[in-house]
Amino acid sequence: MLQPSVTFEAMYKIWFERKLPHEHAHLVEGLARPLGFAGDASSDPLAEIAEAEGIVASAKIIYDGALMDRAPALKVIARTGVGYDNISVPEATARGICVCYTPDAPTISTAEHAVALMLAAAKQLKRYNRAMREQPAADHISGYYGLELYGRRLGLVGLGRIGARVALVAKALGMSVAAYDPFVSPARTAEMGVELAASLESLLSEADVVSLHVPATAETRHLINAERLSLMKPGAYLINAARGALVDERALLEALENGRLSGAGLDVFDCEPPPADHPLLARDDVIATPHLAGPSPAGRQRMWEGAISQTLQVLRNEQPTHLLNPDVWAVRRNGRR
């Protein structure tokens, strides 16, 4: 269900996919004023988008050409986060619309969450939290096989901002870290103390824990499928705090059921929210959270500030900090939109 949305009218008109929290209202104070909200069941939740000069986008709505055409004055779409797979950048570029994102904003929170999932899965916290409630007097010690991560190998699929920070924390835990990322140089990985894997397959076969940190694209959809899960080290753990589309969930379920993997930590699912009866959610060897790795209070603050500031930059005819389609800037500067 779409979240309430708000448009502002003053110097600029900005439409928000999510309701702008009151603690961030000062970011537009004096530049815009709220016109009201849309989104009740009887109305079009996108009705006020027609007036928008700027959009602050979340992840629920697909921003394609048809939606952009509903806002003839639109100049910028700014995403509150690092993922922008719900925004058609080529269609925005064709319309002279700048697309921005906030790649640094969720880095710390997402990396910490990925590490938390890794620790929770490896230490079997879900299973023993339930066991303590259901069988408080049982002998839990003799049946406990939690993994000590010290000296174990972490395999990172993707070594961008978030992956690099996960590597830093993992090394502090005493883990050895390898990464597969064709866009990162050997010099960069050597500087970080991370081994660069020659292939994804070799990384999967050697890692005790595999953590995913790549965007969702047509090329990465179901990157982790049945074939690649079969290559993983027996008893390994899979962590995904990136995008649900990266993992074939049926194949993951099968790998858990047949004992190939010892567990998984998931913050994202292919369909969100996943249904309450999703088979992965019921398993003791799967720790799952509802796509909240990035938006901690500190992360949300950086996301809102980054998205709003870049929206205002474009509306002031200033080049934004993180512009995904720089080719459109020449068009805008030439006054053709």
C-alpha positions as CSV (number, residue, x, y, z in Angstrom):
1,M,0.0,0.0,0.0
2,L,1.3,3.4,-0.9
3,Q,2.4,5.7,1.9
4,P,0.7,9.1,2.3
5,S,2.4,11.8,0.1
6,V,2.8,15.5,0.4
7,T,3.4,18.4,-1.9
8,F,4.9,21.7,-1.0
9,E,4.1,25.0,-2.5
10,A,6.2,28.2,-2.1
11,M,9.3,28.8,-4.0
12,Y,9.3,25.1,-5.0
13,K,6.9,22.2,-5.2
14,I,8.2,19.0,-3.9
15,W,6.3,15.7,-3.7
16,F,7.3,13.2,-1.1
17,E,6.6,9.5,-1.6
18,R,6.7,9.0,2.2
19,K,5.3,11.5,4.7
20,L,8.1,13.9,5.6
21,P,8.7,13.3,9.3
22,H,8.3,16.4,11.5
23,E,11.9,16.2,12.7
24,H,13.0,16.8,9.1
25,A,10.5,19.5,8.3
26,H,13.1,22.2,9.0
27,L,15.0,21.1,5.8
28,V,12.3,22.8,3.7
29,E,11.2,25.5,6.1
30,G,11.0,28.9,4.3
31,L,11.4,27.2,0.9
32,A,8.1,25.4,0.8
33,R,4.9,24.8,2.7
34,P,2.7,21.7,3.0
35,L,-0.4,21.7,0.7
36,G,-1.8,18.5,2.3
37,F,-1.8,14.8,2.0
38,A,-3.1,12.3,-0.5
39,G,-3.4,8.5,-0.3
40,D,-6.7,7.5,1.4
41,A,-8.3,4.5,-0.1
42,S,-10.9,6.5,-2.1
43,S,-8.4,8.8,-3.8
44,D,-5.5,8.7,-6.2
45,P,-2.4,8.7,-4.0
46,L,-0.4,10.2,-6.9
47,A,-2.9,13.0,-7.6
48,E,-0.7,15.9,-6.4
49,I,2.3,14.7,-8.3
50,A,1.1,16.6,-11.3
51,E,2.3,19.9,-9.7
52,A,5.7,18.6,-8.6
53,E,8.9,20.2,-9.6
54,G,10.8,17.7,-7.5
55,I,10.2,14.2,-6.1
56,V,11.8,12.7,-3.0
57,A,11.4,9.0,-3.8
58,S,11.5,5.9,-1.6
59,A,11.4,2.3,-2.8
60,K,7.7,1.4,-3.1
61,I,6.7,3.2,-6.3
62,I,8.0,2.5,-9.8
63,Y,9.2,5.7,-11.4
64,D,8.8,5.0,-15.1
65,G,8.1,7.3,-18.0
66,A,4.4,7.1,-17.6
67,L,4.6,8.3,-14.0
68,M,7.1,11.1,-15.0
69,D,4.7,12.3,-17.7
70,R,2.1,13.0,-15.0
71,A,4.4,15.7,-13.7
72,P,5.1,18.0,-16.6
73,A,7.2,20.4,-14.5
74,L,9.3,17.7,-12.9
75,K,13.0,18.5,-12.8
76,V,14.5,16.1,-10.3
77,I,13.8,12.7,-8.6
78,A,16.0,12.2,-5.5
79,R,16.1,8.8,-3.9
80,T,16.4,8.4,-0.1
81,G,18.9,5.5,-0.3
82,V,21.6,3.8,-2.3
83,G,19.3,1.6,-4.4
84,Y,17.6,3.1,-7.4
85,D,16.3,0.1,-9.3
86,N,12.7,1.4,-9.0
87,I,13.6,4.5,-11.1
88,S,14.1,4.4,-14.8
89,V,17.1,6.5,-15.3
90,P,17.1,6.3,-19.1
91,E,13.4,7.5,-19.2
92,A,14.2,10.3,-16.8
93,T,17.2,11.3,-18.9
94,A,15.1,11.4,-22.1
95,R,12.8,13.9,-20.3
96,G,15.5,16.0,-19.0
97,I,14.9,15.0,-15.4
98,C,17.8,14.7,-13.0
99,V,18.0,11.5,-10.9
100,C,20.0,11.7,-7.6
101,Y,20.5,9.3,-4.8
102,T,22.2,9.2,-1.3
103,P,24.9,6.5,-1.6
104,D,26.7,7.4,1.6
105,A,23.6,7.8,3.9
106,P,22.8,4.1,4.7
107,T,26.4,2.8,4.6
108,I,27.1,2.6,8.3
109,S,23.7,1.3,9.4
110,T,23.5,-1.3,6.6
111,A,27.0,-2.6,7.2
112,E,26.3,-2.9,10.9
113,H,23.1,-4.7,10.2
114,A,24.8,-7.2,7.9
115,V,27.3,-8.0,10.6
116,A,24.5,-8.3,13.1
117,L,22.7,-10.8,10.8
118,M,26.0,-12.7,10.4
119,L,26.5,-13.0,14.1
120,A,22.8,-13.8,14.8
121,A,22.8,-16.6,12.2
122,A,26.2,-18.0,13.1
123,K,25.4,-18.1,16.8
124,Q,21.9,-19.5,16.1
125,L,20.2,-16.8,18.2
126,K,16.8,-17.4,16.8
127,R,16.7,-21.1,17.6
128,Y,18.0,-20.6,21.2
129,N,15.8,-17.6,21.9
130,R,12.8,-19.8,21.1
131,A,14.3,-22.7,23.0
132,M,14.7,-20.6,26.2
133,R,11.1,-19.6,26.1
134,E,9.7,-23.1,25.3
135,Q,12.1,-25.3,27.2
136,P,13.8,-23.1,29.8
137,A,15.1,-26.1,31.9
138,A,16.5,-28.1,29.0
139,D,20.2,-28.9,28.5
140,H,20.9,-26.4,25.6
141,I,24.7,-26.6,25.9
142,S,25.3,-30.1,24.5
143,G,23.3,-29.5,21.4
144,Y,24.7,-26.1,20.6
145,Y,26.8,-25.7,17.5
146,G,27.1,-22.0,17.1
147,L,30.0,-20.9,14.8
148,E,33.0,-19.0,16.2
149,L,33.8,-16.5,13.6
150,Y,37.4,-15.8,14.6
151,G,39.7,-17.3,12.0
152,R,36.8,-18.0,9.6
153,R,36.6,-16.7,6.1
154,L,34.1,-14.0,5.0
155,G,33.3,-13.8,1.3
156,L,31.9,-10.4,0.1
157,V,30.1,-10.3,-3.2
158,G,30.6,-6.6,-3.9
159,L,33.2,-4.3,-2.3
160,G,31.6,-0.9,-2.6
161,R,30.9,1.5,0.4
162,I,28.9,-1.1,2.4
163,G,30.9,-4.1,1.6
164,A,34.1,-2.3,2.4
165,R,32.7,-1.3,5.9
166,V,31.6,-4.9,6.5
167,A,35.1,-6.0,5.7
168,L,36.6,-3.6,8.2
169,V,34.3,-4.9,11.0
170,A,34.9,-8.6,10.0
171,K,38.7,-8.1,10.2
172,A,38.2,-6.6,13.7
173,L,36.5,-9.9,14.6
174,G,39.5,-11.8,13.4
175,M,38.0,-13.1,10.2
176,S,39.9,-13.3,6.9
177,V,38.1,-11.5,4.2
178,A,37.9,-12.1,0.4
179,A,35.8,-10.3,-2.1
180,Y,34.6,-10.7,-5.6
181,D,34.1,-7.4,-7.4
182,P,35.2,-6.9,-11.0
183,F,35.0,-3.2,-10.6
184,V,37.5,-3.0,-7.8
185,S,41.3,-3.0,-8.4
186,P,43.8,-5.4,-6.8
187,A,45.6,-2.3,-5.4
188,R,42.4,-1.2,-3.6
189,T,41.7,-4.6,-2.1
190,A,45.3,-4.9,-1.0
191,E,45.1,-1.6,0.7
192,M,42.1,-2.8,2.6
193,G,43.7,-6.1,3.5
194,V,41.1,-8.0,1.5
195,E,41.9,-10.8,-0.9
196,L,40.5,-10.3,-4.4
197,A,38.8,-13.5,-5.6
198,A,39.4,-14.5,-9.2
199,S,35.7,-15.5,-9.7
200,L,32.4,-15.6,-7.8
201,E,32.5,-19.4,-7.9
202,S,35.9,-19.5,-6.2
203,L,34.7,-17.1,-3.6
204,L,31.6,-19.2,-2.8
205,S,33.6,-22.4,-2.5
206,E,36.0,-21.1,0.1
207,A,33.9,-18.8,2.3
208,D,32.4,-19.8,5.7
209,V,30.0,-16.8,5.4
210,V,28.9,-15.1,2.1
211,S,27.5,-11.6,2.3
212,L,25.9,-9.9,-0.6
213,H,26.5,-6.2,-1.4
214,V,25.6,-5.6,-5.1
215,P,22.7,-3.7,-6.7
216,A,19.7,-5.4,-8.2
217,T,19.9,-5.3,-12.0
218,A,18.9,-7.6,-14.8
219,E,22.3,-9.2,-14.7
220,T,22.3,-9.8,-10.9
221,R,18.8,-11.1,-10.6
222,H,19.0,-14.5,-8.8
223,L,22.8,-14.2,-8.8
224,I,22.7,-16.7,-6.0
225,N,20.8,-19.6,-7.6
226,A,20.7,-23.4,-7.1
227,E,23.9,-23.9,-9.1
228,R,25.9,-21.3,-7.1
229,L,24.4,-22.5,-3.8
230,S,25.7,-25.9,-4.6
231,L,29.2,-24.5,-4.9
232,M,29.1,-23.0,-1.4
233,K,31.2,-24.5,1.3
234,P,29.1,-27.1,3.2
235,G,27.8,-25.6,6.4
236,A,28.3,-22.0,5.3
237,Y,26.0,-19.1,6.0
238,L,24.4,-16.6,3.5
239,I,23.8,-13.0,4.4
240,N,21.7,-10.6,2.3
241,A,21.1,-7.0,3.4
242,A,21.3,-5.7,-0.2
243,R,18.3,-6.6,-2.5
244,G,15.9,-9.6,-2.4
245,A,16.2,-10.1,-6.1
246,L,19.8,-11.3,-5.8
247,V,18.7,-14.7,-4.2
248,D,16.5,-17.5,-5.6
249,E,14.5,-18.1,-2.5
250,R,13.3,-21.5,-3.5
251,A,16.8,-22.6,-4.1
252,L,17.9,-21.1,-0.8
253,L,15.1,-23.0,1.0
254,E,16.2,-26.2,-0.6
255,A,19.9,-25.6,0.4
256,L,18.8,-25.2,4.0
257,E,16.5,-28.1,4.0
258,N,19.1,-30.5,2.6
259,G,21.8,-29.2,5.0
260,R,24.0,-27.7,2.4
261,L,23.9,-24.4,4.3
262,S,23.8,-24.0,8.1
263,G,21.7,-20.8,8.0
264,A,20.9,-17.4,6.5
265,G,20.4,-13.8,7.6
266,L,18.0,-11.9,5.4
267,D,16.9,-8.3,5.5
268,V,15.4,-8.3,2.0
269,F,13.1,-10.6,0.0
270,D,12.2,-10.9,-3.6
271,C,8.6,-9.8,-2.8
272,E,8.3,-7.3,0.0
273,P,6.8,-7.6,2.4
274,P,7.0,-11.4,2.2
275,P,3.8,-13.2,3.1
276,A,3.5,-14.2,6.8
277,D,3.5,-17.9,5.7
278,H,6.8,-17.6,3.7
279,P,8.6,-20.8,4.4
280,L,11.9,-19.1,5.2
281,L,10.4,-17.0,8.0
282,A,9.4,-20.1,10.0
283,R,12.8,-21.7,10.0
284,D,15.0,-21.5,13.1
285,D,18.1,-21.3,10.9
286,V,16.9,-18.1,9.2
287,I,17.1,-14.8,11.0
288,A,15.0,-12.2,9.0
289,T,14.2,-8.5,9.4
290,P,11.8,-6.3,7.3
291,H,14.2,-4.3,5.1
292,L,15.4,-2.0,7.8
293,A,19.2,-2.3,7.5
294,G,19.7,1.2,6.2
295,P,17.0,3.4,7.9
296,S,18.2,3.6,11.4
297,P,17.5,7.0,12.9
298,A,21.0,8.2,12.0
299,G,20.7,6.6,8.5
300,R,17.3,8.2,8.0
301,Q,18.6,11.6,8.9
302,R,21.4,11.3,6.3
303,M,18.9,10.0,3.7
304,W,16.4,12.8,4.2
305,E,19.1,15.5,4.3
306,G,20.8,14.2,1.2
307,A,17.7,13.7,-0.9
308,I,16.1,17.1,0.0
309,S,19.4,19.0,-0.3
310,Q,20.0,17.6,-3.8
311,T,16.4,18.3,-4.8
312,L,16.8,21.9,-3.8
313,Q,20.2,22.1,-5.6
314,V,18.6,21.1,-8.9
315,L,15.7,23.5,-8.4
316,R,18.2,26.3,-7.8
317,N,20.0,25.2,-11.0
318,E,23.0,23.9,-9.0
319,Q,24.5,20.6,-10.0
320,P,23.6,18.0,-7.3
321,T,26.2,16.0,-5.4
322,H,25.2,12.5,-6.5
323,L,23.8,12.8,-10.0
324,L,23.1,9.5,-11.7
325,N,22.6,10.9,-15.2
326,P,25.1,13.7,-15.7
327,D,24.3,13.9,-19.4
328,V,21.0,15.6,-18.5
329,W,22.8,18.5,-16.8
330,A,24.0,20.0,-20.0
331,V,20.4,19.9,-21.3
332,R,19.1,21.6,-18.2
333,R,21.9,24.2,-18.2
334,N,21.0,25.1,-21.8
335,G,17.5,25.8,-20.7
336,R,15.8,23.2,-22.9
337,R,13.5,22.1,-20.0
